[in-house]
């Protein structure tokens, strides 16, 4: 499905959602309060997210760990709004989720540019959704988020696609997540745009890191370099306590 068609579908879904709000009472997708699809209190909590991103390190099978920059912890208002955006036919929520993603991406680009060799060029590769899910949703949620975040279209390279048999990661065991995440391949028409570039992967949530590591491995095997990853949220588990400071690096065990 072309980007233009997905844009039309996103607009149509937004209009449908607005029409539905005239018939059915609106309810905040985060706290359940009646009156608005996102109440003022939850909106304030989103605007109050820290400016400095959370940073984690994903251990890789070989080589240095993958650095991951995240805008927020996957809980509370960010989690509920993201779930509603992905599964609730509400593309308009991209406008609220895009600013923290943009801040995180800008921070990552600034730091990586300082550390990279001179004249290094960076491109952004979003992790792919299943084709059936994009068709059902009517828009590719990561592409829409990056567009709303103001990413230069020349930097956006959708070079990965999910292969047959891939399913949603929710509810899968750690081993099943890794096997499922590995069902990736490269889009031949986009790979020339990756040559000589430093790649920043983008995903919505980093849970175990299986999807990001699979994407890195797929690109590495083709001879490309992944410099870091950026996510909107990071899930904190019992074996992954929150960092003491937003700017520190915390290992994320698999």
C-alpha positions as CSV (number, residue, x, y, z in Angstrom):
1,X,0.0,0.0,0.0
2,X,1.5,3.4,-1.0
3,X,2.2,6.1,1.5
4,X,-0.3,8.4,-0.3
5,X,-3.1,5.8,0.0
6,X,-2.3,5.3,3.7
7,X,-2.4,9.0,4.3
8,X,-5.9,9.2,2.7
9,X,-7.0,6.3,4.9
10,X,-5.6,7.9,8.0
11,X,-7.6,11.1,7.3
12,X,-10.8,9.1,6.6
13,X,-10.4,7.2,9.9
14,X,-9.9,10.4,11.7
15,X,-13.1,11.9,10.2
16,X,-14.9,8.7,11.1
17,X,-13.7,8.9,14.7
18,X,-14.9,12.5,14.9
19,X,-18.3,11.6,13.5
20,X,-18.6,8.7,16.0
21,X,-17.9,11.1,18.8
22,X,-21.1,13.0,17.9
23,X,-23.2,9.8,18.4
24,X,-21.4,8.1,21.2
25,X,-20.2,9.8,24.4
26,X,-16.5,10.5,24.3
27,X,-14.3,8.8,26.9
28,X,-10.6,9.5,27.8
29,X,-8.6,6.7,26.4
30,X,-6.1,7.0,29.3
31,X,-8.2,7.4,32.4
32,X,-11.8,6.6,31.2
33,X,-13.2,10.0,32.2
34,X,-16.2,11.1,30.1
35,X,-16.2,14.2,27.9
36,X,-13.1,14.0,25.7
37,X,-11.1,11.3,24.0
38,X,-8.1,12.6,25.9
39,X,-8.8,14.6,29.1
40,X,-6.9,17.7,30.1
41,X,-5.2,16.0,33.0
42,X,-3.8,13.1,30.9
43,X,-2.8,15.6,28.2
44,X,-0.8,17.5,30.8
45,X,0.9,14.3,32.0
46,X,2.0,13.7,28.4
47,X,3.4,17.2,28.0
48,X,5.2,16.8,31.3
49,X,7.4,13.9,30.1
50,X,11.1,14.5,30.8
51,X,13.0,16.2,28.1
52,X,16.0,13.9,28.5
53,X,15.4,10.4,27.1
54,X,15.8,7.2,28.9
55,X,18.8,5.2,27.7
56,X,19.3,1.4,27.8
57,X,21.8,-1.0,26.3
58,X,20.7,-4.1,24.5
59,X,23.3,-6.9,24.7
60,X,24.0,-8.3,21.2
61,X,25.2,-11.8,20.3
62,X,28.5,-10.4,19.0
63,X,29.9,-6.9,19.1
64,X,29.0,-3.9,21.2
65,X,25.6,-3.5,22.7
66,X,22.9,-1.6,20.9
67,X,22.1,1.8,22.4
68,X,18.4,2.5,22.8
69,X,17.0,6.0,23.4
70,X,13.4,6.1,24.7
71,X,11.0,9.0,25.4
72,X,9.0,7.4,28.2
73,X,8.4,4.4,30.4
74,X,5.7,2.1,29.0
75,X,3.1,2.8,31.6
76,X,0.3,5.2,32.5
77,X,-0.8,7.8,30.0
78,X,1.9,7.1,27.3
79,X,1.1,3.4,27.3
80,X,-2.6,3.8,27.1
81,X,-2.4,6.5,24.4
82,X,0.0,4.4,22.3
83,X,-2.2,1.3,22.6
84,X,-5.3,3.4,21.6
85,X,-3.3,4.9,18.7
86,X,-2.2,1.5,17.4
87,X,-5.5,-0.4,17.9
88,X,-8.2,2.1,18.4
89,X,-8.4,3.7,14.9
90,X,-7.3,7.1,16.2
91,X,-4.5,8.4,13.9
92,X,-5.1,11.9,15.4
93,X,-3.3,10.8,18.5
94,X,-0.1,10.9,16.5
95,X,0.0,14.6,17.1
96,X,0.3,14.0,20.8
97,X,2.9,11.2,20.6
98,X,5.1,12.8,18.0
99,X,6.7,15.6,20.1
100,X,8.3,13.3,22.7
101,X,9.5,11.0,19.8
102,X,10.9,14.0,18.0
103,X,12.8,15.2,21.1
104,X,14.3,11.7,21.6
105,X,15.3,11.4,18.0
106,X,16.9,14.8,17.9
107,X,18.9,14.0,21.1
108,X,20.1,10.7,19.5
109,X,21.1,12.4,16.3
110,X,23.0,15.1,18.1
111,X,24.9,12.6,20.3
112,X,25.6,10.2,17.5
113,X,26.8,13.0,15.2
114,X,29.3,14.2,17.8
115,X,30.6,10.6,18.2
116,X,30.6,9.6,14.6
117,X,33.4,10.1,12.0
118,X,33.2,13.4,10.1
119,X,30.6,13.7,7.4
120,X,28.7,10.6,8.7
121,X,25.1,10.5,7.3
122,X,22.2,9.1,9.3
123,X,19.0,7.6,8.0
124,X,16.0,6.3,10.0
125,X,14.7,2.8,9.4
126,X,11.3,2.1,11.1
127,X,10.5,-1.5,12.2
128,X,7.8,-2.8,9.9
129,X,4.3,-3.8,10.8
130,X,2.6,-6.8,9.3
131,X,1.0,-5.9,5.9
132,X,-2.4,-7.3,7.1
133,X,-2.2,-5.1,10.2
134,X,-1.4,-2.0,8.3
135,X,-4.3,-2.7,5.9
136,X,-6.6,-3.3,8.9
137,X,-5.5,-0.1,10.7
138,X,-5.5,2.0,7.6
139,X,-2.1,3.6,8.3
140,X,1.4,2.6,9.2
141,X,1.6,3.9,12.8
142,X,5.4,4.4,12.9
143,X,5.6,6.2,9.5
144,X,2.7,8.4,10.6
145,X,4.5,9.2,13.9
146,X,7.7,10.1,12.1
147,X,5.9,12.3,9.6
148,X,4.2,14.1,12.5
149,X,7.5,14.4,14.2
150,X,8.8,16.4,11.3
151,X,11.4,13.9,10.1
152,X,13.0,14.9,6.8
153,X,11.5,12.5,4.2
154,X,15.0,12.0,2.8
155,X,16.1,10.4,6.1
156,X,13.2,8.0,6.2
157,X,14.0,4.6,4.6
158,X,11.4,1.8,5.1
159,X,14.0,-0.8,4.2
160,X,12.6,-3.6,6.3
161,X,9.4,-5.7,5.8
162,X,7.8,-8.5,7.8
163,X,7.7,-11.9,6.1
164,X,5.0,-14.5,6.1
165,X,4.1,-16.1,9.4
166,X,5.0,-13.1,11.6
167,X,2.5,-12.3,14.3
168,X,2.1,-9.8,17.1
169,X,4.6,-10.2,20.0
170,X,2.1,-9.8,22.8
171,X,1.8,-12.9,24.9
172,X,4.7,-14.8,23.4
173,X,7.5,-16.3,25.4
174,X,11.0,-14.8,25.2
175,X,12.1,-17.6,22.8
176,X,9.0,-17.3,20.7
177,X,9.5,-13.5,20.6
178,X,13.0,-13.9,19.2
179,X,11.9,-16.5,16.6
180,X,8.9,-14.3,15.6
181,X,11.0,-11.1,15.4
182,X,13.5,-12.8,13.1
183,X,10.8,-13.0,10.3
184,X,12.2,-10.0,8.6
185,X,13.8,-9.2,5.2
186,X,15.1,-6.2,3.3
187,X,13.1,-4.4,0.6
188,X,15.4,-4.5,-2.4
189,X,14.3,-1.2,-3.8
190,X,15.3,0.7,-0.6
191,X,18.6,-0.9,0.2
192,X,20.6,1.4,-2.1
193,X,19.6,4.3,0.1
194,X,21.3,2.6,3.0
195,X,24.8,2.3,1.5
196,X,27.4,4.3,3.3
197,X,24.9,5.5,5.9
198,X,24.6,5.1,9.7
199,X,21.2,3.6,10.6
200,X,18.9,4.6,13.5
201,X,16.2,2.0,14.0
202,X,12.8,3.3,15.3
203,X,10.1,1.3,17.0
204,X,7.2,2.1,19.3
205,X,8.1,0.1,22.4
206,X,11.2,-1.7,23.5
207,X,10.1,-4.7,25.7
208,X,12.7,-7.4,25.5
209,X,14.6,-5.9,22.7
210,X,14.0,-8.9,20.4
211,X,12.5,-6.9,17.5
212,X,15.3,-4.3,17.5
213,X,18.0,-7.0,17.7
214,X,16.5,-8.9,14.9
215,X,16.3,-5.8,12.7
216,X,19.9,-5.0,13.6
217,X,21.0,-8.5,12.7
218,X,19.1,-8.5,9.4
219,X,20.8,-5.2,8.4
220,X,24.2,-6.3,9.7
221,X,24.1,-9.5,7.6
222,X,23.5,-7.3,4.5
223,X,26.6,-5.2,5.3
224,X,24.9,-2.2,6.9
225,X,25.7,-0.4,10.2
226,X,23.1,0.3,12.9
227,X,24.3,3.1,15.1
228,X,21.4,3.1,17.7
229,X,17.7,2.7,18.1
230,X,15.0,5.1,19.2
231,X,11.6,4.1,20.7
232,X,8.7,6.0,22.0
233,X,8.5,3.8,25.2
234,X,10.6,1.3,27.1
235,X,9.0,-1.4,29.2
236,X,10.5,-1.8,32.6
237,X,10.4,-5.3,33.9
238,X,11.4,-6.9,37.3
239,X,14.8,-7.7,35.9
240,X,15.2,-4.2,34.4
241,X,14.8,-1.6,37.2
242,X,14.3,2.1,36.2
243,X,17.5,4.1,35.8
244,X,18.5,6.4,38.6
245,X,18.8,9.3,36.2
246,X,17.2,9.8,32.8
247,X,20.6,10.2,31.2
248,X,22.3,7.1,32.4
249,X,22.7,3.9,30.5
250,X,21.1,0.8,32.0
251,X,21.6,-2.7,30.5
252,X,18.4,-4.3,29.4
253,X,18.6,-8.1,29.9
254,X,17.0,-10.4,27.3
